Amino acid sequence: MTGQRRRNVLRGVAVLLSAGVALGLSACSSGSSSSSSGGTSGGLPKQIKVVAVEPQTGPAAFAGLAALKGYDVAINEINTSKYLGDSTIVLDKKDTAGSAQTAASEVSSAVADKNTTAIFGSVSSNEAVAQSPIAQKTKVPIIFTQAGSQGVVIGGYTFRCTPPMATYYTKMTDFTKPKGYKTVGVVYAAWSPTLNEIATKTLSSMGLNVVASVGTQQTTQDFSAPISQVLAKKPDVVSILLVGASNPTAMKQLRQAGYAGPVLGNSGASAGNLKPAGADGAGMVWAVDYSALNKSPSSEKFIAEYQKKFPGETPLNYAAEGYDAAWWLARALKDGNGAAHDVVQQNLAKVASTGFTGAMGDLKFEGNDLRLPGVLIQWDGTKEVLLPST
């Protein structure tokens, strides 16, 4: 064999070896991606990673922690019943600590992880509007609960399993119209997009003339000055639209200022948040999308499942929303038989187009956004009671 011929043969062997290595690497790569939850489309992986980025500390922690309980109850039910066959959902929980910047950062980390199938977004609107564009841009499905403002559902990969508060808050007319209220004075959390919308738009749409409106900041702890400004206008009724523990503080100061009438609140007063106000909180009324006091077969089933995991505890609306969000995702996973982001997105939209029965009743959607009629709740000084509606 000549030197030139030998060199040609060796060159050919090298090419064949190189091709073999490439094929081997390709085969390894294919096997690796099929076990990754975020990247598989043909069949479900054994473990389906979902990241919940919720406030576990901070002003909205009461809602975030309750939502996490709802996710936990649903995922336990989904996994133990083998609803997804041999595949299980694994929930990774991240704390926003009440910070929109942290909320966005945690979602950025979640979408960067190829194993992330979907995300449960924050219950807080100001955090959710920071998270939503990240998920939409990277095309990773994200399902929100509670965050009811504009700028949350912004594209095909963003979903919400809570009706925006403005869509069901008008249920309050069942309370205000029979009373004959014409004017309202409002103290509200200006930093909350949802409550800002209720204060500046929704109350007026209910036929009420807003004669005084004072916005407060997240750091506000003394509401006596805003209350004085509102009462100076002598409104027919007062509206306190605050978050969490701010509600009992404002209610005590409102009573100390001499106002003894009813108060239009919001769901941020629920979850036991009004209890510290005691008798001073009596008369606050608010609308919610779900209450365990409103009996129905699907709600009773949810409550039974919830109390298996949390004995003696009554689930809050935030938990019911989380429960239904997790089942929405499970239905999409089962229908699509895959955990690739585009497959999950398409099937979340498909499930929404037909609706389903969940803890909150028969769920109907407007695009990727839930709609429910709502119910009215009143604090009687010791507990929450369900008000009759028209």
C-alpha positions as CSV (number, residue, x, y, z in Angstrom):
1,M,0.0,0.0,0.0
2,T,1.4,3.4,-1.0
3,G,1.8,6.1,1.5
4,Q,-0.9,8.2,-0.2
5,R,-3.3,5.3,-0.2
6,R,-2.6,4.6,3.5
7,R,-3.3,8.2,4.4
8,N,-6.7,8.0,2.4
9,V,-7.7,4.9,4.3
10,L,-6.9,6.4,7.7
11,R,-8.8,9.5,6.8
12,G,-11.9,7.5,6.0
13,V,-11.7,5.5,9.2
14,A,-11.4,8.8,11.1
15,V,-14.6,10.1,9.4
16,L,-16.5,6.9,10.3
17,L,-15.4,7.1,13.9
18,S,-16.4,10.7,14.1
19,A,-19.8,9.9,12.7
20,G,-20.2,7.1,15.1
21,V,-19.3,9.4,18.1
22,A,-21.8,12.0,16.8
23,L,-24.5,9.4,16.5
24,G,-23.8,8.1,20.0
25,L,-23.9,11.7,21.4
26,S,-27.2,12.3,19.5
27,A,-28.7,9.1,21.0
28,C,-27.6,10.2,24.5
29,S,-29.0,13.6,24.0
30,S,-32.3,12.2,22.8
31,G,-32.6,10.0,25.9
32,S,-31.7,12.9,28.2
33,S,-34.4,15.2,26.8
34,S,-37.1,12.6,27.1
35,S,-36.6,12.5,30.9
36,S,-36.8,16.3,31.2
37,S,-40.3,17.4,32.1
38,G,-40.1,20.8,30.4
39,G,-38.8,19.4,27.1
40,T,-40.8,16.3,26.4
41,S,-43.8,16.0,24.1
42,G,-44.2,12.3,23.5
43,G,-45.7,11.0,26.8
44,L,-45.4,12.3,30.3
45,P,-42.1,12.1,32.3
46,K,-42.0,10.3,35.6
47,Q,-41.7,13.5,37.5
48,I,-43.4,16.7,36.3
49,K,-41.8,19.7,38.0
50,V,-44.0,22.7,38.7
51,V,-42.7,25.8,40.5
52,A,-44.9,27.9,42.7
53,V,-43.6,31.5,43.2
54,E,-45.8,32.9,46.0
55,P,-45.5,35.3,48.9
56,Q,-44.9,33.2,51.9
57,T,-43.8,36.2,53.9
58,G,-44.8,39.9,53.6
59,P,-48.2,41.6,53.4
60,A,-49.9,39.1,51.1
61,A,-48.5,36.0,52.8
62,F,-51.9,35.0,54.1
63,A,-53.1,34.5,50.6
64,G,-49.9,33.0,49.2
65,L,-49.7,30.4,52.0
66,A,-53.4,29.4,51.5
67,A,-52.9,29.1,47.8
68,L,-49.9,26.7,48.5
69,K,-52.2,24.6,50.6
70,G,-54.7,24.4,47.8
71,Y,-51.9,23.3,45.4
72,D,-50.7,20.7,47.9
73,V,-54.2,19.2,48.4
74,A,-54.8,18.9,44.6
75,I,-51.4,17.5,43.8
76,N,-51.7,14.9,46.6
77,E,-55.1,13.9,45.2
78,I,-53.7,13.8,41.6
79,N,-50.7,11.7,42.5
80,T,-52.3,9.2,44.8
81,S,-55.2,8.6,42.5
82,K,-52.7,8.0,39.6
83,Y,-54.7,10.5,37.5
84,L,-51.6,10.9,35.4
85,G,-50.7,7.2,35.4
86,D,-47.2,6.6,36.8
87,S,-46.3,10.2,36.4
88,T,-46.3,12.5,39.5
89,I,-46.3,16.3,39.9
90,V,-43.5,17.6,42.1
91,L,-44.1,21.2,43.5
92,D,-41.1,23.4,44.1
93,K,-42.1,26.4,46.3
94,K,-40.3,29.8,46.2
95,D,-41.0,32.8,48.4
96,T,-41.4,36.2,46.8
97,A,-41.1,37.8,50.3
98,G,-43.5,40.5,49.2
99,S,-41.1,41.9,46.6
100,A,-41.9,42.3,42.9
101,Q,-38.2,42.1,42.1
102,T,-37.8,38.8,44.0
103,A,-41.0,37.5,42.3
104,A,-39.5,38.3,38.9
105,S,-36.1,36.8,39.7
106,E,-37.6,33.5,40.9
107,V,-39.6,33.2,37.8
108,S,-36.5,33.9,35.7
109,S,-34.7,31.1,37.5
110,A,-37.7,28.8,37.0
111,V,-37.9,29.4,33.2
112,A,-34.1,28.9,32.9
113,D,-34.5,25.4,34.4
114,K,-35.3,23.0,31.4
115,N,-37.1,20.7,33.8
116,T,-39.8,23.2,34.7
117,T,-43.0,22.3,33.1
118,A,-45.2,25.2,34.4
119,I,-45.3,27.9,37.0
120,F,-47.9,28.9,39.5
121,G,-47.6,32.7,39.7
122,S,-48.0,35.1,42.6
123,V,-51.4,36.0,44.2
124,S,-50.2,39.6,44.5
125,S,-50.9,41.7,41.5
126,N,-47.9,44.0,41.7
127,E,-45.7,40.8,41.8
128,A,-47.7,39.0,39.1
129,V,-47.3,41.9,36.5
130,A,-43.6,41.5,37.0
131,Q,-43.7,37.8,36.4
132,S,-46.0,37.5,33.5
133,P,-43.9,39.1,30.8
134,I,-41.0,36.8,31.6
135,A,-43.1,33.6,31.3
136,Q,-44.8,34.9,28.1
137,K,-41.5,35.9,26.5
138,T,-39.8,32.5,27.2
139,K,-43.1,30.6,26.4
140,V,-43.4,28.8,29.7
141,P,-47.0,28.3,30.9
142,I,-47.8,30.3,34.1
143,I,-51.1,30.1,36.0
144,F,-52.0,32.9,38.4
145,T,-54.6,33.0,41.2
146,Q,-55.9,36.1,42.9
147,A,-53.7,38.6,41.0
148,G,-56.7,40.3,39.5
149,S,-55.3,43.4,37.8
150,Q,-54.6,44.2,34.2
151,G,-51.2,43.2,32.9
152,V,-51.3,39.7,34.3
153,V,-53.0,37.7,31.5
154,I,-51.1,39.2,28.6
155,G,-50.6,36.4,26.1
156,G,-51.1,32.7,25.2
157,Y,-48.8,31.4,27.9
158,T,-50.4,33.4,30.8
159,F,-53.5,32.0,32.5
160,R,-55.6,33.0,35.6
161,C,-57.7,30.7,37.8
162,T,-59.3,33.5,39.6
163,P,-61.8,36.0,38.1
164,P,-60.4,39.5,38.2
165,M,-61.9,41.2,41.2
166,A,-63.5,43.9,39.1
167,T,-65.6,41.2,37.2
168,Y,-67.3,40.0,40.4
169,Y,-67.0,43.0,42.8
170,T,-70.2,44.4,41.2
171,K,-72.0,41.7,43.1
172,M,-71.8,44.3,45.9
173,T,-74.7,46.0,44.3
174,D,-76.9,43.3,45.8
175,F,-76.0,45.0,49.1
176,T,-75.7,48.7,48.1
177,K,-78.7,49.2,45.9
178,P,-81.3,48.0,48.5
179,K,-79.7,50.3,51.0
180,G,-80.1,53.2,48.6
181,Y,-76.5,54.3,48.9
182,K,-75.6,57.1,46.4
183,T,-72.2,58.4,47.6
184,V,-69.1,56.6,48.8
185,G,-65.8,57.7,50.4
186,V,-62.8,55.4,49.8
187,V,-59.6,54.6,51.6
188,Y,-57.5,52.3,49.5
189,A,-54.1,50.7,48.9
190,A,-52.8,52.7,46.0
191,W,-49.9,50.3,45.6
192,S,-52.2,47.4,44.8
193,P,-53.2,47.4,41.1
194,T,-56.3,45.4,41.8
195,L,-57.6,47.6,44.7
196,N,-56.6,50.7,42.8
197,E,-58.9,49.6,40.0
198,I,-61.8,48.9,42.4
199,A,-61.4,52.3,44.0
200,T,-61.0,54.4,40.8
201,K,-63.2,52.6,38.4
202,T,-65.4,49.8,39.7
203,L,-67.2,51.6,42.5
204,S,-68.3,54.3,40.0
205,S,-69.5,51.6,37.6
206,M,-71.8,50.3,40.4
207,G,-73.6,53.6,40.3
208,L,-71.9,55.1,43.3
209,N,-70.6,58.7,43.3
210,V,-67.1,58.7,44.8
211,V,-67.0,61.9,46.8
212,A,-63.7,61.3,48.5
213,S,-60.8,58.9,47.6
214,V,-57.5,58.7,49.5
215,G,-54.8,56.3,48.4
216,T,-52.3,54.9,50.9
217,Q,-48.9,53.2,50.6
218,Q,-47.7,49.8,51.5
219,T,-45.8,51.3,54.5
220,T,-48.9,53.1,55.9
221,Q,-49.9,51.9,59.4
222,D,-52.0,54.9,60.6
223,F,-55.1,55.5,58.6
224,S,-56.7,58.1,60.8
225,A,-55.8,61.1,58.5
226,P,-57.2,59.4,55.3
227,I,-60.3,58.4,57.3
228,S,-60.8,62.0,58.5
229,Q,-60.6,63.3,54.9
230,V,-63.2,60.8,53.8
231,L,-65.6,61.4,56.6
232,A,-65.4,65.1,56.1
233,K,-67.3,64.6,52.8
234,K,-70.2,62.8,54.7
235,P,-70.6,59.9,52.3
236,D,-73.6,57.5,52.5
237,V,-71.2,54.6,52.9
238,V,-67.4,54.2,53.4
239,S,-65.2,51.8,51.5
240,I,-62.0,50.4,53.0
241,L,-59.9,48.6,50.3
242,L,-56.8,47.4,52.0
243,V,-54.7,44.3,52.2
244,G,-54.4,41.8,55.1
245,A,-53.7,43.1,58.6
246,S,-54.3,46.8,57.5
247,N,-58.1,46.1,57.5
248,P,-58.6,45.6,61.2
249,T,-56.4,48.6,61.9
250,A,-58.4,50.8,59.6
251,M,-61.7,49.5,60.9
252,K,-60.8,50.3,64.5
253,Q,-59.7,53.8,63.5
254,L,-62.9,54.3,61.5
255,R,-65.0,53.4,64.5
256,Q,-62.9,55.7,66.7
257,A,-63.6,58.5,64.3
258,G,-67.3,58.1,64.9
259,Y,-68.5,56.2,61.8
260,A,-70.9,53.4,62.8
261,G,-72.3,52.4,59.4
262,P,-71.6,49.5,57.0
263,V,-68.3,49.4,55.2
264,L,-67.5,48.1,51.7
265,G,-64.4,45.9,51.9
266,N,-62.6,43.4,49.7
267,S,-61.5,39.8,50.0
268,G,-58.2,41.0,51.6
269,A,-60.3,41.3,54.8
270,S,-61.0,37.5,54.8
271,A,-58.7,34.7,55.9
272,G,-59.3,35.7,59.5
273,N,-57.6,39.0,58.8
274,L,-60.5,41.0,60.3
275,K,-60.6,39.0,63.6
276,P,-58.4,41.4,65.5
277,A,-60.9,44.2,64.9
278,G,-63.6,42.2,66.8
279,A,-66.8,44.2,67.2
280,D,-65.2,47.2,65.4
281,G,-65.1,45.2,62.3
282,A,-68.8,44.3,62.4
283,G,-70.6,45.5,59.3
284,M,-67.8,45.2,56.8
285,V,-69.1,43.5,53.6
286,W,-67.1,42.2,50.7
287,A,-67.4,40.0,47.6
288,V,-65.4,36.9,47.0
289,D,-65.3,34.3,44.2
290,Y,-65.6,31.4,46.6
291,S,-66.6,30.8,50.2
292,A,-66.8,27.4,52.0
293,L,-70.0,28.8,53.5
294,N,-71.6,28.6,50.1
295,K,-72.5,24.9,49.9
296,S,-72.3,22.9,46.7
297,P,-71.4,19.2,45.9
298,S,-68.0,20.2,44.3
299,S,-67.2,22.5,47.2
300,E,-68.1,19.8,49.8
301,K,-65.8,17.3,47.9
302,F,-62.9,19.9,48.0
303,I,-63.5,20.6,51.7
304,A,-63.4,16.9,52.5
305,E,-60.1,16.5,50.6
306,Y,-58.7,19.6,52.2
307,Q,-59.5,18.5,55.8
308,K,-57.8,15.2,55.2
309,K,-54.6,17.1,55.0
310,F,-55.4,20.0,57.3
311,P,-57.9,18.5,59.9
312,G,-60.4,20.9,61.4
313,E,-59.3,23.8,59.1
314,T,-61.8,25.6,56.9
315,P,-60.3,26.3,53.5
316,L,-60.1,29.9,52.3
317,N,-61.0,31.1,48.8
318,Y,-57.2,31.3,48.1
319,A,-56.9,27.6,48.7
320,A,-59.9,26.7,46.5
321,E,-58.3,28.8,43.7
322,G,-55.0,27.0,44.1
323,Y,-56.8,23.6,44.1
324,D,-58.6,24.4,40.9
325,A,-55.5,25.8,39.2
326,A,-53.6,22.6,39.9
327,W,-56.4,20.5,38.5
328,W,-56.6,22.7,35.5
329,L,-52.9,21.9,34.9
330,A,-53.4,18.2,35.5
331,R,-56.2,18.0,33.0
332,A,-54.0,19.8,30.4
333,L,-51.2,17.3,31.1
334,K,-53.4,14.3,30.7
335,D,-55.2,15.6,27.6
336,G,-51.9,16.5,25.9
337,N,-50.0,13.4,27.1
338,G,-46.9,15.5,27.2
339,A,-45.1,18.1,29.3
340,A,-43.5,20.3,26.5
341,H,-44.3,23.9,27.1
342,D,-46.2,24.3,23.8
343,V,-48.2,21.1,24.5
344,V,-49.2,22.2,28.0
345,Q,-50.1,25.7,26.8
346,Q,-52.3,24.4,24.0
347,N,-54.1,22.1,26.3
348,L,-54.6,24.6,29.1
349,A,-56.3,26.7,26.5
350,K,-58.3,23.7,25.4
351,V,-59.5,22.9,28.9
352,A,-60.5,26.6,29.4
353,S,-62.5,26.5,26.2
354,T,-64.8,23.8,27.6
355,G,-64.5,24.6,31.3
356,F,-64.7,22.1,34.1
357,T,-66.2,21.6,37.6
358,G,-63.9,22.5,40.4
359,A,-63.9,23.5,44.1
360,M,-65.4,26.8,43.1
361,G,-68.2,25.3,41.1
362,D,-68.7,25.2,37.3
363,L,-65.7,27.1,36.0
364,K,-66.2,29.1,32.8
365,F,-63.4,31.0,31.1
366,E,-63.1,34.1,28.9
367,G,-60.1,33.2,26.9
368,N,-57.4,32.2,29.5
369,D,-59.2,34.1,32.3
370,L,-61.7,32.6,34.8
371,R,-65.2,34.2,35.3
372,L,-67.4,33.5,38.4
373,P,-70.5,35.4,39.7
374,G,-69.1,35.8,43.3
375,V,-70.8,35.7,46.7
376,L,-71.2,38.3,49.5
377,I,-69.6,37.9,52.9
378,Q,-70.1,40.0,56.1
379,W,-68.2,40.1,59.3
380,D,-70.6,40.1,62.2
381,G,-68.1,40.9,64.9
382,T,-67.0,37.4,65.6
383,K,-67.1,35.5,62.3
384,E,-67.8,35.7,58.6
385,V,-71.4,35.0,57.5
386,L,-72.8,34.5,54.0
387,L,-75.2,37.1,52.8
388,P,-78.2,36.3,50.7
389,S,-77.9,37.6,47.1
390,T,-80.5,38.6,44.5
